[in-house]
Amino acid sequence: MSQSQTAVIIPAAGSGERLGMGVPKALVELAGETLIHRAVRNLASIAELIIVAAPIGSEDEIARAIDAPNVQVVSGGPRRSQSVANAIKVLPSNFTYVLVHDAARAFAPTDLAQRILNELVGGAEAVIPALDVVDTIKVVDSESYVINTPDRTSLRAIQTPQGFTREVITRAHAAGKDATDDAALVAELGVRVKVIQGDPLARKITTLDDLAWAKELVGHS
Ligand code: C5P
């Protein structure tokens, strides 16, 4: 019997508009290393293949920034889900497990990805990392009036990498639907999604505050 193979899909096709650095976010450098290079480096040891979805027109630049073996670059789409779907299209059939990981969470440690993978190997079909929510969260209407206050103890802030069997993630994206994470599409199939403890280092770098946090982390404030 052939050994299980793991692929990592990294959607990196965001514009980085909210950061306002004038380059796609994946190409933003911290301590001389681009976010996409760091994201790939942190996950490389757990995967036999990494597929990166790059902004259209920046594919070559992203490939040069990564410069690592077993990495394939594809064009991203206008939405995150489409970027992930484009990567799934080129996934060879011999892969058993797929981790989907935001380039913007470049500091997510190898250990977090390994814990996700361990759950898949242990039989889970879908596994996602999460942190407890410390703020009270309100659901509001389009005019910013409160509709309700969900019980905080049942809320979690979800991160990546999110892990799936190849069969489940392929089926989840087959209909071409859009969601802000892959687990939402998987849950729509009726598949149970297991939540495990996340890691504060897997913070998504979206705003200048997040970038300041990351600079502090690498010692270049
Ligand atoms: O926009 P958001 O912060 O949710 O992006 C999360 C991840 O998805 C980022 O790594 C970003 O590069 C990626 N993305 C993508 N294609 C898009 C939009 C976002 O690959 N069209």
py3Dmol code that shows the C-alpha trace and the ligand (Angstrom):
import py3Dmol

protein = """\
ATOM      1  CA  MET A   1       0.000   0.000   0.000  1.00  0.00           C
ATOM      2  CA  SER A   2       1.322   3.467  -0.856  1.00  0.00           C
ATOM      3  CA  GLN A   3       2.157   5.881   1.973  1.00  0.00           C
ATOM      4  CA  SER A   4      -0.146   8.796   2.820  1.00  0.00           C
ATOM      5  CA  GLN A   5       0.951  12.045   1.245  1.00  0.00           C
ATOM      6  CA  THR A   6       0.235  15.530   2.531  1.00  0.00           C
ATOM      7  CA  ALA A   7      -0.183  18.668   0.450  1.00  0.00           C
ATOM      8  CA  VAL A   8      -0.415  22.234   1.712  1.00  0.00           C
ATOM      9  CA  ILE A   9      -2.433  24.809  -0.223  1.00  0.00           C
ATOM     10  CA  ILE A  10      -1.534  28.409   0.506  1.00  0.00           C
ATOM     11  CA  PRO A  11      -3.942  31.068  -0.748  1.00  0.00           C
ATOM     12  CA  ALA A  12      -1.663  34.088  -1.190  1.00  0.00           C
ATOM     13  CA  ALA A  13      -3.571  36.052  -3.802  1.00  0.00           C
ATOM     14  CA  GLY A  14      -4.866  38.808  -1.520  1.00  0.00           C
ATOM     15  CA  SER A  15      -4.108  42.365  -2.571  1.00  0.00           C
ATOM     16  CA  GLY A  16      -3.003  43.529   0.865  1.00  0.00           C
ATOM     17  CA  GLU A  17      -5.084  46.683   0.381  1.00  0.00           C
ATOM     18  CA  ARG A  18      -5.746  47.016   4.121  1.00  0.00           C
ATOM     19  CA  LEU A  19      -1.986  47.015   4.768  1.00  0.00           C
ATOM     20  CA  GLY A  20      -1.416  49.691   2.152  1.00  0.00           C
ATOM     21  CA  MET A  21       2.195  48.669   1.444  1.00  0.00           C
ATOM     22  CA  GLY A  22       1.818  48.949  -2.336  1.00  0.00           C
ATOM     23  CA  VAL A  23       2.701  45.283  -2.965  1.00  0.00           C
ATOM     24  CA  PRO A  24       0.639  42.098  -2.623  1.00  0.00           C
ATOM     25  CA  LYS A  25       0.631  41.173   1.081  1.00  0.00           C
ATOM     26  CA  ALA A  26       2.448  37.880   0.476  1.00  0.00           C
ATOM     27  CA  LEU A  27       5.433  39.886  -0.794  1.00  0.00           C
ATOM     28  CA  VAL A  28       5.677  42.170   2.234  1.00  0.00           C
ATOM     29  CA  GLU A  29       9.097  41.673   3.846  1.00  0.00           C
ATOM     30  CA  LEU A  30       9.851  41.331   7.551  1.00  0.00           C
ATOM     31  CA  ALA A  31      13.477  41.000   8.654  1.00  0.00           C
ATOM     32  CA  GLY A  32      14.433  40.427   5.019  1.00  0.00           C
ATOM     33  CA  GLU A  33      11.962  37.588   4.456  1.00  0.00           C
ATOM     34  CA  THR A  34       8.661  37.797   2.572  1.00  0.00           C
ATOM     35  CA  LEU A  35       5.501  36.587   4.298  1.00  0.00           C
ATOM     36  CA  ILE A  36       5.018  33.890   1.651  1.00  0.00           C
ATOM     37  CA  HIS A  37       8.572  32.592   2.103  1.00  0.00           C
ATOM     38  CA  ARG A  38       8.098  32.426   5.875  1.00  0.00           C
ATOM     39  CA  ALA A  39       4.708  30.678   5.542  1.00  0.00           C
ATOM     40  CA  VAL A  40       6.178  28.061   3.187  1.00  0.00           C
ATOM     41  CA  ARG A  41       9.284  27.594   5.356  1.00  0.00           C
ATOM     42  CA  ASN A  42       7.185  26.943   8.478  1.00  0.00           C
ATOM     43  CA  LEU A  43       5.106  24.243   6.790  1.00  0.00           C
ATOM     44  CA  ALA A  44       7.594  22.679   4.376  1.00  0.00           C
ATOM     45  CA  SER A  45       8.637  19.834   6.683  1.00  0.00           C
ATOM     46  CA  ILE A  46       5.144  18.347   6.988  1.00  0.00           C
ATOM     47  CA  ALA A  47       4.237  18.322   3.272  1.00  0.00           C
ATOM     48  CA  GLU A  48       5.413  16.599   0.123  1.00  0.00           C
ATOM     49  CA  LEU A  49       3.908  19.361  -2.036  1.00  0.00           C
ATOM     50  CA  ILE A  50       2.987  23.000  -1.458  1.00  0.00           C
ATOM     51  CA  ILE A  51       0.668  24.743  -3.909  1.00  0.00           C
ATOM     52  CA  VAL A  52       0.596  28.535  -3.679  1.00  0.00           C
ATOM     53  CA  ALA A  53      -2.163  30.645  -5.260  1.00  0.00           C
ATOM     54  CA  ALA A  54      -0.557  33.927  -6.323  1.00  0.00           C
ATOM     55  CA  PRO A  55      -2.121  37.222  -7.351  1.00  0.00           C
ATOM     56  CA  ILE A  56      -2.720  37.300 -11.110  1.00  0.00           C
ATOM     57  CA  GLY A  57       0.324  38.930 -12.711  1.00  0.00           C
ATOM     58  CA  SER A  58       2.580  38.252  -9.675  1.00  0.00           C
ATOM     59  CA  GLU A  59       2.990  34.489 -10.162  1.00  0.00           C
ATOM     60  CA  ASP A  60       6.659  34.710 -11.198  1.00  0.00           C
ATOM     61  CA  GLU A  61       7.512  37.127  -8.418  1.00  0.00           C
ATOM     62  CA  ILE A  62       5.874  34.837  -5.842  1.00  0.00           C
ATOM     63  CA  ALA A  63       7.730  31.807  -7.251  1.00  0.00           C
ATOM     64  CA  ARG A  64      11.041  33.701  -7.020  1.00  0.00           C
ATOM     65  CA  ALA A  65      10.252  34.823  -3.446  1.00  0.00           C
ATOM     66  CA  ILE A  66       9.675  31.223  -2.343  1.00  0.00           C
ATOM     67  CA  ASP A  67      12.530  29.548  -4.208  1.00  0.00           C
ATOM     68  CA  ALA A  68      12.005  26.125  -2.560  1.00  0.00           C
ATOM     69  CA  PRO A  69      11.624  22.579  -3.904  1.00  0.00           C
ATOM     70  CA  ASN A  70       8.221  20.883  -4.168  1.00  0.00           C
ATOM     71  CA  VAL A  71       6.376  24.187  -4.563  1.00  0.00           C
ATOM     72  CA  GLN A  72       3.937  24.847  -7.386  1.00  0.00           C
ATOM     73  CA  VAL A  73       2.494  28.294  -8.060  1.00  0.00           C
ATOM     74  CA  VAL A  74      -0.954  28.764  -9.620  1.00  0.00           C
ATOM     75  CA  SER A  75      -2.974  31.896 -10.344  1.00  0.00           C
ATOM     76  CA  GLY A  76      -5.371  32.926  -7.611  1.00  0.00           C
ATOM     77  CA  GLY A  77      -8.961  34.033  -8.105  1.00  0.00           C
ATOM     78  CA  PRO A  78     -10.942  37.124  -7.180  1.00  0.00           C
ATOM     79  CA  ARG A  79     -12.070  35.535  -3.857  1.00  0.00           C
ATOM     80  CA  ARG A  80     -10.134  33.402  -1.383  1.00  0.00           C
ATOM     81  CA  SER A  81     -12.346  30.346  -2.069  1.00  0.00           C
ATOM     82  CA  GLN A  82     -11.596  30.604  -5.791  1.00  0.00           C
ATOM     83  CA  SER A  83      -7.870  30.803  -5.071  1.00  0.00           C
ATOM     84  CA  VAL A  84      -8.122  27.584  -3.031  1.00  0.00           C
ATOM     85  CA  ALA A  85     -10.247  25.944  -5.752  1.00  0.00           C
ATOM     86  CA  ASN A  86      -7.616  26.806  -8.394  1.00  0.00           C
ATOM     87  CA  ALA A  87      -4.975  25.059  -6.273  1.00  0.00           C
ATOM     88  CA  ILE A  88      -7.172  21.978  -5.772  1.00  0.00           C
ATOM     89  CA  LYS A  89      -7.489  21.673  -9.561  1.00  0.00           C
ATOM     90  CA  VAL A  90      -3.755  20.921  -9.912  1.00  0.00           C
ATOM     91  CA  LEU A  91      -3.509  18.605  -6.865  1.00  0.00           C
ATOM     92  CA  PRO A  92      -2.252  15.181  -8.022  1.00  0.00           C
ATOM     93  CA  SER A  93      -4.487  12.238  -7.071  1.00  0.00           C
ATOM     94  CA  ASN A  94      -1.971  10.511  -4.759  1.00  0.00           C
ATOM     95  CA  PHE A  95      -2.421  12.994  -1.879  1.00  0.00           C
ATOM     96  CA  THR A  96      -4.427  11.811   1.134  1.00  0.00           C
ATOM     97  CA  TYR A  97      -4.406  14.929   3.341  1.00  0.00           C
ATOM     98  CA  VAL A  98      -4.630  18.623   2.490  1.00  0.00           C
ATOM     99  CA  LEU A  99      -3.865  21.534   4.787  1.00  0.00           C
ATOM    100  CA  VAL A 100      -5.111  24.958   3.673  1.00  0.00           C
ATOM    101  CA  HIS A 101      -3.148  27.827   5.159  1.00  0.00           C
ATOM    102  CA  ASP A 102      -3.368  31.618   4.734  1.00  0.00           C
ATOM    103  CA  ALA A 103      -0.113  33.215   3.602  1.00  0.00           C
ATOM    104  CA  ALA A 104      -1.156  36.070   5.884  1.00  0.00           C
ATOM    105  CA  ARG A 105      -0.683  33.744   8.907  1.00  0.00           C
ATOM    106  CA  ALA A 106       3.003  33.418   8.056  1.00  0.00           C
ATOM    107  CA  PHE A 107       4.101  32.930  11.674  1.00  0.00           C
ATOM    108  CA  ALA A 108       1.948  29.830  12.307  1.00  0.00           C
ATOM    109  CA  PRO A 109       4.452  27.312  13.708  1.00  0.00           C
ATOM    110  CA  THR A 110       5.247  23.879  12.275  1.00  0.00           C
ATOM    111  CA  ASP A 111       3.961  22.328  15.497  1.00  0.00           C
ATOM    112  CA  LEU A 112       0.442  23.667  14.872  1.00  0.00           C
ATOM    113  CA  ALA A 113       0.369  22.138  11.365  1.00  0.00           C
ATOM    114  CA  GLN A 114       1.710  18.873  12.793  1.00  0.00           C
ATOM    115  CA  ARG A 115      -1.069  18.751  15.418  1.00  0.00           C
ATOM    116  CA  ILE A 116      -3.673  19.290  12.666  1.00  0.00           C
ATOM    117  CA  LEU A 117      -2.093  16.536  10.571  1.00  0.00           C
ATOM    118  CA  ASN A 118      -1.986  14.141  13.560  1.00  0.00           C
ATOM    119  CA  GLU A 119      -5.773  14.491  13.921  1.00  0.00           C
ATOM    120  CA  LEU A 120      -6.256  13.628  10.235  1.00  0.00           C
ATOM    121  CA  VAL A 121      -3.988  10.611  10.526  1.00  0.00           C
ATOM    122  CA  GLY A 122      -6.025   9.647  13.599  1.00  0.00           C
ATOM    123  CA  GLY A 123      -9.189   9.521  11.477  1.00  0.00           C
ATOM    124  CA  ALA A 124     -10.702  13.036  11.532  1.00  0.00           C
ATOM    125  CA  GLU A 125     -12.020  14.304   8.181  1.00  0.00           C
ATOM    126  CA  ALA A 126     -11.775  18.017   8.999  1.00  0.00           C
ATOM    127  CA  VAL A 127      -9.712  19.743  11.716  1.00  0.00           C
ATOM    128  CA  ILE A 128      -9.345  23.439  12.449  1.00  0.00           C
ATOM    129  CA  PRO A 129      -7.388  25.426  15.066  1.00  0.00           C
ATOM    130  CA  ALA A 130      -9.115  28.000  17.249  1.00  0.00           C
ATOM    131  CA  LEU A 131      -8.562  30.388  20.111  1.00  0.00           C
ATOM    132  CA  ASP A 132     -11.106  31.321  22.752  1.00  0.00           C
ATOM    133  CA  VAL A 133     -12.807  34.659  22.185  1.00  0.00           C
ATOM    134  CA  VAL A 134     -11.997  37.218  24.863  1.00  0.00           C
ATOM    135  CA  ASP A 135     -14.291  40.031  23.705  1.00  0.00           C
ATOM    136  CA  THR A 136     -18.060  39.943  23.865  1.00  0.00           C
ATOM    137  CA  ILE A 137     -19.312  39.525  20.291  1.00  0.00           C
ATOM    138  CA  LYS A 138     -22.516  41.185  19.017  1.00  0.00           C
ATOM    139  CA  VAL A 139     -24.498  40.378  15.894  1.00  0.00           C
ATOM    140  CA  VAL A 140     -25.529  43.712  14.358  1.00  0.00           C
ATOM    141  CA  ASP A 141     -27.829  44.755  11.517  1.00  0.00           C
ATOM    142  CA  SER A 142     -26.900  46.784   8.434  1.00  0.00           C
ATOM    143  CA  GLU A 143     -27.504  50.001  10.370  1.00  0.00           C
ATOM    144  CA  SER A 144     -25.212  48.941  13.233  1.00  0.00           C
ATOM    145  CA  TYR A 145     -27.942  48.165  15.744  1.00  0.00           C
ATOM    146  CA  VAL A 146     -27.484  45.121  17.945  1.00  0.00           C
ATOM    147  CA  ILE A 147     -29.555  42.078  17.040  1.00  0.00           C
ATOM    148  CA  ASN A 148     -28.240  39.710  19.694  1.00  0.00           C
ATOM    149  CA  THR A 149     -25.290  38.627  21.848  1.00  0.00           C
ATOM    150  CA  PRO A 150     -24.168  35.019  21.295  1.00  0.00           C
ATOM    151  CA  ASP A 151     -22.963  33.155  24.373  1.00  0.00           C
ATOM    152  CA  ARG A 152     -19.210  33.803  24.402  1.00  0.00           C
ATOM    153  CA  THR A 153     -18.373  30.391  25.844  1.00  0.00           C
ATOM    154  CA  SER A 154     -19.565  28.771  22.596  1.00  0.00           C
ATOM    155  CA  LEU A 155     -17.569  31.104  20.308  1.00  0.00           C
ATOM    156  CA  ARG A 156     -14.085  30.478  18.904  1.00  0.00           C
ATOM    157  CA  ALA A 157     -11.791  32.558  16.694  1.00  0.00           C
ATOM    158  CA  ILE A 158     -10.755  30.267  13.852  1.00  0.00           C
ATOM    159  CA  GLN A 159      -7.283  30.150  12.346  1.00  0.00           C
ATOM    160  CA  THR A 160      -5.380  28.218   9.700  1.00  0.00           C
ATOM    161  CA  PRO A 161      -3.867  25.762   8.805  1.00  0.00           C
ATOM    162  CA  GLN A 162      -7.125  23.867   8.439  1.00  0.00           C
ATOM    163  CA  GLY A 163      -6.780  20.180   7.619  1.00  0.00           C
ATOM    164  CA  PHE A 164      -9.007  17.931   5.531  1.00  0.00           C
ATOM    165  CA  THR A 165      -8.964  14.628   3.766  1.00  0.00           C
ATOM    166  CA  ARG A 166      -8.447  15.181   0.087  1.00  0.00           C
ATOM    167  CA  GLU A 167     -11.883  13.733  -0.647  1.00  0.00           C
ATOM    168  CA  VAL A 168     -13.643  16.191   1.676  1.00  0.00           C
ATOM    169  CA  ILE A 169     -11.850  19.374   0.566  1.00  0.00           C
ATOM    170  CA  THR A 170     -12.345  18.474  -3.109  1.00  0.00           C
ATOM    171  CA  ARG A 171     -16.065  17.896  -2.587  1.00  0.00           C
ATOM    172  CA  ALA A 172     -16.390  21.112  -0.553  1.00  0.00           C
ATOM    173  CA  HIS A 173     -15.055  23.227  -3.413  1.00  0.00           C
ATOM    174  CA  ALA A 174     -16.764  21.307  -6.232  1.00  0.00           C
ATOM    175  CA  ALA A 175     -19.834  23.541  -6.215  1.00  0.00           C
ATOM    176  CA  GLY A 176     -17.758  26.712  -6.540  1.00  0.00           C
ATOM    177  CA  LYS A 177     -19.299  28.284  -3.430  1.00  0.00           C
ATOM    178  CA  ASP A 178     -17.669  31.095  -1.498  1.00  0.00           C
ATOM    179  CA  ALA A 179     -16.914  31.317   2.243  1.00  0.00           C
ATOM    180  CA  THR A 180     -14.321  33.050   4.401  1.00  0.00           C
ATOM    181  CA  ASP A 181     -12.824  29.706   5.406  1.00  0.00           C
ATOM    182  CA  ASP A 182     -12.754  26.187   4.006  1.00  0.00           C
ATOM    183  CA  ALA A 183     -14.288  24.601   7.092  1.00  0.00           C
ATOM    184  CA  ALA A 184     -17.538  26.497   6.412  1.00  0.00           C
ATOM    185  CA  LEU A 185     -17.829  24.819   2.995  1.00  0.00           C
ATOM    186  CA  VAL A 186     -16.936  21.446   4.498  1.00  0.00           C
ATOM    187  CA  ALA A 187     -19.538  21.813   7.274  1.00  0.00           C
ATOM    188  CA  GLU A 188     -22.176  22.514   4.599  1.00  0.00           C
ATOM    189  CA  LEU A 189     -21.564  18.976   3.332  1.00  0.00           C
ATOM    190  CA  GLY A 190     -22.605  17.657   6.743  1.00  0.00           C
ATOM    191  CA  VAL A 191     -19.022  16.649   7.619  1.00  0.00           C
ATOM    192  CA  ARG A 192     -18.120  17.057  11.316  1.00  0.00           C
ATOM    193  CA  VAL A 193     -15.335  19.605  11.787  1.00  0.00           C
ATOM    194  CA  LYS A 194     -13.085  19.022  14.806  1.00  0.00           C
ATOM    195  CA  VAL A 195     -11.755  22.097  16.605  1.00  0.00           C
ATOM    196  CA  ILE A 196      -8.383  21.940  18.358  1.00  0.00           C
ATOM    197  CA  GLN A 197      -6.375  24.497  20.311  1.00  0.00           C
ATOM    198  CA  GLY A 198      -4.865  27.133  18.042  1.00  0.00           C
ATOM    199  CA  ASP A 199      -1.751  29.242  18.516  1.00  0.00           C
ATOM    200  CA  PRO A 200      -1.444  33.023  19.027  1.00  0.00           C
ATOM    201  CA  LEU A 201       1.452  32.924  16.529  1.00  0.00           C
ATOM    202  CA  ALA A 202      -1.034  31.999  13.804  1.00  0.00           C
ATOM    203  CA  ARG A 203      -2.395  35.560  13.906  1.00  0.00           C
ATOM    204  CA  LYS A 204      -3.524  36.881  10.518  1.00  0.00           C
ATOM    205  CA  ILE A 205      -1.513  39.867   9.371  1.00  0.00           C
ATOM    206  CA  THR A 206      -4.204  42.167   8.019  1.00  0.00           C
ATOM    207  CA  THR A 207      -3.750  45.651   9.471  1.00  0.00           C
ATOM    208  CA  LEU A 208      -0.768  47.856  10.336  1.00  0.00           C
ATOM    209  CA  ASP A 209      -1.273  46.819  13.992  1.00  0.00           C
ATOM    210  CA  ASP A 210      -0.776  43.183  12.979  1.00  0.00           C
ATOM    211  CA  LEU A 211       2.336  44.172  11.052  1.00  0.00           C
ATOM    212  CA  ALA A 212       3.693  46.005  14.121  1.00  0.00           C
ATOM    213  CA  TRP A 213       3.092  42.822  16.159  1.00  0.00           C
ATOM    214  CA  ALA A 214       5.014  40.803  13.568  1.00  0.00           C
ATOM    215  CA  LYS A 215       7.896  43.296  13.467  1.00  0.00           C
ATOM    216  CA  GLU A 216       8.175  43.098  17.237  1.00  0.00           C
ATOM    217  CA  LEU A 217       8.279  39.310  16.950  1.00  0.00           C
ATOM    218  CA  VAL A 218      11.205  39.327  14.517  1.00  0.00           C
ATOM    219  CA  GLY A 219      12.959  42.074  16.478  1.00  0.00           C
ATOM    220  CA  HIS A 220      12.744  44.866  13.921  1.00  0.00           C
ATOM    221  CA  SER A 221      10.232  47.383  15.255  1.00  0.00           C
TER     222      SER A 221
END
"""
ligand_1 = """\
21
C5P
O -8.750 38.442 2.688
P -8.366 37.522 3.796
O -7.660 38.235 4.895
O -9.440 36.627 4.302
O -7.259 36.584 3.148
C -6.824 35.400 3.765
C -5.837 34.720 2.836
O -6.451 34.456 1.582
C -4.601 35.600 2.543
O -3.433 34.800 2.672
C -4.828 36.075 1.115
O -3.624 36.243 0.366
C -5.657 34.953 0.527
N -6.539 35.393 -0.592
C -6.440 34.746 -1.822
N -7.246 35.152 -2.869
C -8.077 36.188 -2.729
C -8.212 36.846 -1.470
C -7.415 36.426 -0.414
O -5.638 33.819 -1.982
N -8.797 36.567 -3.771
"""
view = py3Dmol.view(width=600, height=400)
view.addModel(protein, "pdb")
view.setStyle({"model": 0}, {"cartoon": {"style": "trace"}})
view.addModel(ligand_1, "xyz")
view.setStyle({"model": 1}, {"stick": {}})
view.zoomTo()
view.show()
